[in-house]
């Protein structure tokens, strides 16, 4: 076994343990382990993502941001599902911190990258609302409602909802 293989195995075991701790509700312990992993693997996107996530779960959103940024700036460093989660986490965290323009930009770019992701669109709508772009926010939410609802009453009005989603100000 080479030194790199040994380091990778060590990293994988420690990362899995930190995730297990977070999932078990031992978030502070997970945070300590993840911060140590960040020091050892500063360019590792998966470690950065997990570190951001645990900070978010602890209500330490400002501390989560640089970890999210590091995670998403590493092309190919995350699986598509983890990348989507990291982008959603970053955009949502910007919004919670009142950094609305950054939230809109991050979430808009994320929706372009993952156009079928309803959660990204929902968080984008919230960020648009926070920037005063209520028309754009309502368009996204009404379109999502019309296209994803299983409620038969909503489905029966899908064409009308989709029409009004484009322009709620239409008067006939």
VOGU-3710 file (C-alpha; in Angstrom, 3 decimals, decimal comma):
1> xxxxxxxxxx> 0,000/0,000/0,000  1,361/3,419/-0,932  1,394/6,402/1,381  -1,283/8,138/-0,775  -3,554/5,087/-0,562  -3,080/4,990/3,194  -3,884/8,726/3,474  -6,990/8,314/1,306  -8,233/5,413/3,426  -7,545/7,390/6,591
11> xxxxxxxxxx> -9,411/10,390/5,177  -12,364/8,236/4,100  -12,672/6,596/7,519  -12,466/9,909/9,376  -14,953/11,568/7,025  -17,424/8,676/7,373  -17,117/8,877/11,162  -17,755/12,638/11,147  -20,851/12,191/8,965  -22,068/9,435/11,284
21> xxxxxxxxxx> -21,616/11,757/14,265  -23,561/14,550/12,541  -26,369/12,165/11,612  -26,464/10,894/15,210  -26,981/14,450/16,464  -23,427/14,822/17,787  -22,843/17,860/15,625  -20,190/19,603/17,697  -18,062/16,452/17,751  -18,567/16,104/13,993
31> xxxxxxxxxx> -17,574/19,754/13,525  -14,317/19,253/15,432  -13,408/16,226/13,334  -14,323/17,965/10,081  -12,307/21,071/10,910  -9,288/18,837/11,558  -9,889/17,123/8,200  -10,093/20,548/6,513  -6,662/21,388/7,852  -5,260/18,145/6,516
41> xxxxxxxxxx> -7,164/18,208/3,189  -7,767/21,910/2,425  -8,669/21,358/-1,249  -10,984/18,391/-0,706  -14,469/19,360/-1,919  -16,255/16,561/-0,063  -14,612/17,470/3,239  -15,471/21,134/2,627  -19,108/20,279/1,854  -19,529/18,145/4,961
51> xxxxxxxxxx> -17,865/20,864/7,055  -20,224/23,502/5,661  -23,202/21,256/6,303  -22,329/20,663/9,955  -21,820/24,396/10,501  -25,281/25,032/9,053  -26,850/22,446/11,347  -25,248/24,217/14,302  -26,621/27,616/13,244  -23,130/28,818/12,305
61> xxxxxxxxxx> -24,115/30,008/8,840  -21,380/32,637/8,459  -18,758/30,000/9,228  -20,366/27,629/6,705  -19,973/29,974/3,717  -16,231/29,591/3,036  -16,554/25,812/3,232  -19,470/25,804/0,772  -17,528/28,072/-1,570  -14,504/25,774/-1,436
71> xxxxxxxxxx> -16,721/22,764/-2,115  -18,439/24,192/-5,194  -15,335/25,820/-6,660  -13,677/22,432/-7,115  -15,039/21,141/-10,449  -15,554/17,407/-10,319  -14,867/17,317/-6,597  -18,425/16,316/-5,668  -20,982/13,879/-6,985  -23,822/15,636/-8,841
81> xxxxxxxxxx> -26,153/15,115/-5,848  -23,608/16,522/-3,404  -22,869/19,442/-5,743  -26,582/20,233/-5,933  -26,793/20,051/-2,123  -23,753/22,280/-1,680  -25,118/24,863/-4,118  -28,487/24,847/-2,377  -26,747/25,146/0,993  -24,616/28,062/-0,185
91> xxxxxxxxxx> -27,512/29,936/-1,762  -29,778/29,331/1,214  -27,052/30,367/3,642  -26,422/33,604/1,729  -30,169/34,308/1,968  -30,317/33,596/5,719  -27,373/35,948/6,218  -29,166/38,721/4,284  -26,722/38,472/1,386  -29,630/38,457/-1,058
101> xxxxxxxxxx> -27,865/39,384/-4,317  -25,330/36,597/-3,754  -28,168/34,215/-2,931  -30,005/35,075/-6,155  -26,871/34,716/-8,273  -25,884/31,399/-6,684  -29,368/29,939/-6,879  -30,056/31,221/-10,408  -26,801/29,650/-11,631  -27,667/26,466/-9,743
111> xxxxxxxxxx> -31,095/26,245/-11,384  -29,388/26,666/-14,766  -27,083/23,770/-13,886  -29,871/21,610/-12,401  -33,046/22,797/-14,183  -35,256/19,996/-12,849  -34,506/20,622/-9,177  -37,648/21,983/-7,513  -35,890/22,724/-4,206  -33,355/24,998/-5,918
121> xxxxxxxxxx> -36,208/26,822/-7,672  -38,075/27,222/-4,388  -35,061/28,730/-2,634  -34,444/30,973/-5,653  -38,034/32,223/-5,359  -37,452/33,053/-1,688  -34,261/34,957/-2,514  -36,017/36,825/-5,318  -38,762/37,783/-2,876  -36,095/39,130/-0,502
131> xxxxxxxxxx> -34,741/41,358/-3,279  -38,195/42,750/-4,027  -38,627/40,718/-7,205  -42,004/39,348/-6,149  -43,303/38,878/-9,705  -40,366/36,614/-10,598  -40,725/34,745/-7,302  -44,450/34,145/-7,836  -43,865/32,997/-11,408  -41,424/30,339/-10,226
141> xxxxxxxxxx> -43,643/29,175/-7,367  -46,861/29,051/-9,396  -45,123/27,161/-12,190  -43,742/24,685/-9,652  -47,162/24,282/-8,061  -48,830/23,678/-11,421  -46,239/21,195/-12,647  -45,559/19,217/-9,482  -48,789/19,133/-7,490  -50,608/15,815/-7,237
151> xxxxxxxxxx> -53,668/17,543/-5,818  -56,530/16,946/-8,278  -57,986/20,389/-7,621  -54,676/22,037/-8,573  -54,162/19,715/-11,541  -57,582/20,669/-12,884  -56,502/24,297/-13,042  -52,978/23,662/-14,302  -53,398/25,528/-17,629  -54,830/28,587/-15,882
161> xxxxxxxxxx> -52,163/28,559/-13,165  -49,396/28,247/-15,772  -50,941/31,113/-17,766  -51,164/33,413/-14,767  -47,710/32,429/-13,587  -46,349/34,349/-16,569  -48,271/37,521/-15,690  -50,355/37,822/-12,549  -51,265/41,369/-13,514  -53,280/40,323/-16,571
171> xx> -56,802/41,754/-16,499  -59,343/40,512/-19,025
//
